[in-house]
Amino acid sequence: MSRGSSVSEQTYFVLAALLDGPLHGHAILKRVAELSQGRIILAVGTLYGALDRLAGSGVIVVEREEVVNGRKRRYFRITEEGSGLVQAEAKRMQEAASVVTRRTLGATFS
């Protein structure tokens, strides 16, 4: 993944969820829903597909694994590259939004 390209909204929120520290899959699902104010509700399969792609591109890594109730739980951590990517995307979106907000500032809508 290059910093010059935009990321999907789902990917953006997955990376944003990991900015505060490592999380396991279920916690990522909950955090994405919270951060997106319920707009992004990921299916488990969708999340793990995204996590595999993000790990493959080096923007997240598996920090550790543990067994909980007989099931393996992987904790994912955002890398420096991933942090840079999500920050660049936030800046890109902010700049794009400012094109509209500057033009409509003070405009009256009926």
PyMOL commands that set and color helices and strands:
alter all, ss='L'
color gray80, all
select helices_A, chain A and resi 9-20+25-35+44-56+80-104
alter helices_A, ss='H'
color red, helices_A
select strands_A, chain A and resi 23-24+60-68+71-78
alter strands_A, ss='S'
color yellow, strands_A
deselect
rebuild
show_as cartoon
